[in-house]
Amino acid sequence: MSVPVEPNVRGRPRDPKRREAILRAAVELVSEVGYDRMTVEAIANRAGVSKPTIYRRWPAGKKEMVLDALRTKHADADALPDQGSLRGDLLALGHMMVEHIHEDAHLAGGLISQLRDSEELSALLREEVVVHERCRIDRLLARAVARGELPPDARITPLFHDLAGSLVFSRAVITGEPLDRAFLAELVDHVLLPVLPILPKDH
């Protein structure tokens, strides 16, 4: 007769609130002192945990932590509301960018000041933020092709993928100009749509 084997439980389950506190501390410190000056010890002190606790979760240290924080803060990055039209989708995308940039303006400031000096951080942002955003825009454009709003063989400049994000970031972090509905409508109607080879409705 076989004897049931008890599952091997190692230690206590990880507390999600502790993880949130650590990632929040990492984001706050990047915003305050910049990526390169931020240390694991400072994160541990602010989050009220030990350094071994952090390294058990993120063996690669602060790089892995910042990456995890970015992923967590943009967990809805794959969400792309279907508004029924290319213009509607672009407006919705712009609104999502504005929401995130308002949340992350201080974080962006703490990161951007380090980009020229930190190859590690530059690669991190390219892989996690830029590539992710470009893929999301590719899906938006593919949806427009499926609706018949764009030709299947449309040649769209790669710069299109960076237009909206760059302008939203510039206003939020550099100029401080409004990121309101009027701005989003002008961005979509006078910058984004004119770049695209829109098919006529009666094609």
Secondary structure, 3 states (H helix, E strand, C coil): CCCCCCCCCCCCCCCHHHHHHHHHHHHHHHHHHCCCCCCHHHHHHHHCCCHHHHHHHCCCCHHHHHHHHHHHHCCCCCCCCCCCCHHHHHHHHHHHHHHHHHHHHHHHHHHHCCCCCCHHHHHHHHHHHHHHHHHHHHHHHHHHHHHCCCCCCCCCCCCHHHHHHHHHHHHHHHHCCCCCHHHHHHHHHHHHHHHCCCCCCCC
